[in-house]
Amino acid sequence: MEDINVKCCRCRNTHLHSARKESAPDRYGMRTLVCPRCGAKEFYKPEPQKGQPLTLPEEIERCVTRS
């Protein structure tokens, strides 16, 4: 997986996907990636800001098809 910027839904911390930490195992022994600052499990890929250059071809295509 490509290392992308993600944003935490709880504390709005922007960090790389690879910087997320593994949580303690749940009752089934599964681990999830959590925010390094607050420990939240939910995160999203932020939309580029106006004036910020687009880097990935899919982002450029997504913006072109929206118009």
C-alpha positions as CSV (number, residue, x, y, z in Angstrom):
1,M,0.0,0.0,0.0
2,E,1.2,3.5,-0.8
3,D,2.1,5.7,2.2
4,I,-0.6,8.4,2.1
5,N,-1.6,11.2,4.4
6,V,-4.6,10.5,6.6
7,K,-6.6,12.5,9.1
8,C,-8.0,11.3,12.4
9,C,-11.8,11.7,12.8
10,R,-11.5,12.5,16.5
11,C,-8.5,14.8,17.0
12,R,-8.0,15.9,13.4
13,N,-4.3,14.9,13.5
14,T,-2.8,14.6,10.0
15,H,-0.2,11.9,9.8
16,L,1.1,9.2,7.4
17,H,-0.7,5.9,7.3
18,S,2.6,4.2,8.2
19,A,2.8,6.3,11.4
20,R,-0.4,4.7,12.8
21,K,0.2,2.4,15.7
22,E,-1.2,-1.1,16.3
23,S,-3.7,-1.4,19.1
24,A,-3.8,-4.0,21.8
25,P,-5.5,-7.2,20.6
26,D,-9.2,-7.4,21.2
27,R,-11.0,-10.5,22.5
28,Y,-10.6,-12.2,19.1
29,G,-6.8,-11.5,18.9
30,M,-7.2,-8.9,16.1
31,R,-5.2,-5.7,16.1
32,T,-6.2,-2.5,14.4
33,L,-4.3,0.7,13.4
34,V,-5.0,3.6,15.6
35,C,-4.1,7.3,15.7
36,P,-0.7,7.9,17.3
37,R,-2.0,10.9,19.2
38,C,-5.4,9.9,20.6
39,G,-5.9,6.2,19.8
40,A,-9.0,6.6,17.6
41,K,-9.6,3.9,15.0
42,E,-11.5,6.0,12.4
43,F,-9.5,8.1,9.8
44,Y,-10.0,9.4,6.3
45,K,-8.0,10.7,3.4
46,P,-8.4,14.5,3.4
47,E,-9.4,16.2,0.2
48,P,-6.7,18.5,-1.3
49,Q,-7.1,22.2,-0.3
50,K,-7.8,24.8,-3.0
51,G,-4.5,25.8,-4.6
52,Q,-2.7,22.7,-3.4
53,P,-1.2,20.7,-6.2
54,L,-2.7,17.3,-7.0
55,T,-0.2,14.5,-7.0
56,L,-1.9,11.2,-7.8
57,P,-3.5,10.5,-11.2
58,E,-6.7,9.3,-9.6
59,E,-7.0,12.6,-7.7
60,I,-6.7,14.5,-10.9
61,E,-9.2,12.3,-12.6
62,R,-11.6,12.5,-9.7
63,C,-11.5,16.3,-9.8
64,V,-11.9,16.5,-13.6
65,T,-14.9,14.1,-13.6
66,R,-16.6,16.2,-10.9
67,S,-16.7,19.4,-13.0
